[in-house]
Every structure is written in structure tokens, then in C-alpha cells.
Amino acid sequence: MGILTANLFITLDGVYQAPGGPEEDRSGGFEYGGWQAAYFDDGTGDVIDEGIDRMDALLLGRRTYEIFADFWPHQEDHIGGRFNSLPKLVVSKSLTQPKWEGTTVLSGLSGLAGYKERFEDIHMFGSGHLIRSLIEADLLDRLNLFLYPLTFGSGKRLFADGTGVPAAFRFAQEPKAFPKGAVLLSYERAGDPITGLTIGQD
């Protein structure tokens, strides 16, 4: 069975919207797009490149797919070449004619287990709503949070009020700090939360 890894660039207050550019996603009146670049360094770039080199399929939600499909087919750099050559899976009930070559549309999560058997290393980027759905369905194997020392007070959050399910996680690898202030926290599922305990009591 293959591994499904979600990679998310996220702020201290949980915002993952539009890290890559000011016009990436202005929905909801978000005015802070393009916040990742100021903290980008060789360390974060190397880690991201290593993950992209390992992956053999790309999974995206509908909104992130549209952003990627508008941008990456026109890029000729290493990452663009990888993304354009990889099989792409997009979870959507409304997308009928994907415009990015090599795309397969999944109407839901039910068929995803079959692709985890077919591919060894599926990665996804962004797609916060899909990440929550995968955690709820216990289909996500690893969650890589690239945490940036920023707060915005608005924007799309990974776990907004009233979303998410009770779940516990453990480190999949040691945390990694980068020179400009970002931190990589890599987690895997660890069952359900342990609650009802008081510190200092046996």
C-alpha cells in the first residue's frame, strides 16, 4: 500500500490561503497572498524538491487543481517538468473536462484506496478541505506542515471553527527548522486523542 502525504504551507494562525502569489487566491477578499517567498531559502527548497522527486502521483482538490492547472503547464523548470509528467488525481463532483494533461477526476474518496495500491508515493499540496476529509476518512498517512512565523487574522484555515474530527498525531520525523524562520512539522496519525487526564496524577 502506498503512502499519501499532504504538504501544506501554513501560518501560525492556521491560514493556508495563497502562499505562492498575490493573485493566487483572493477569494473572501484575502489581501495577503504571496507570503511564503519572504521566508524561502535553500533549506526549504531542498526539502520540497526532495518530496517532489520521490512522488509518483499528485492529488489535489478542485480549487487547488484549478490554480495548478493554470500555472504549471507553462513552467519549464524542474518542478514544472515533474508536475506535468506525473499522473494527476483531482477530487471533484463538478469537474467534467480537466484541462491539465494526465488528469483523472475522482467523484469522491471511495476510489482513492485503489490508487494508493497503484502508486507508492502520492503527494498533495494545499487543498485544505480535502485534507480534512482525508483525515476524517482515515486515508491520510502523513501531514507535512511547513509552519511560517506569520499571522493574518483572516483567510482560509485548515481547521476553521466547527471543522475537523477528534484525531491524535505523532511525529513521523524530527522537526526541521530553516534559517529564515519556517519549521517543518511532519506528522502521522496516532489514533484518537487521549483526554480526561490531569497532569501530575497517576
C-alpha positions, 0 to 999 in steps of 0.5 A: 500500500502506498503512502499519501502525504499532504504538504501544506504551507501554513501560518501560525494562525492556521491560514493556508490561503495563497502562499505562492502569489498575490493573485493566487487566491483572493477569494473572501477578499484575502489581501495577503497572498504571496507570503511564503517567498519572504521566508524561502531559502535553500533549506526549504527548497531542498526539502520540497524538491526532495518530496517532489522527486520521490512522488509518483502521483499528485492529488489535489482538490478542485480549487487547488487543481484549478490554480495548478492547472493554470500555472504549471503547464507553462513552467519549464523548470524542474518542478514544472517538468515533474508536475506535468509528467506525473499522473494527476488525481483531482477530487471533484463532483463538478469537474467534467473536462480537466484541462491539465494533461494526465488528469483523472477526476475522482467523484469522491474518496471511495476510489482513492484506496485503489490508487494508493495500491497503484502508486507508492508515493502520492503527494498533495499540496494545499487543498485544505478541505480535502485534507480534512476529509482525508483525515476524517476518512482515515486515508491520510498517512502523513501531514507535512506542515511547513509552519511560517512565523506569520499571522493574518487574522483572516483567510482560509484555515485548515481547521476553521471553527466547527471543522475537523474530527477528534484525531491524535498525531505523532511525529513521523520525523524530527522537526526541521527548522530553516534559517529564515524562520519556517519549521517543518512539522511532519506528522502521522496519525496516532489514533484518537486523542487521549483526554480526561487526564490531569497532569501530575496524577497517576 
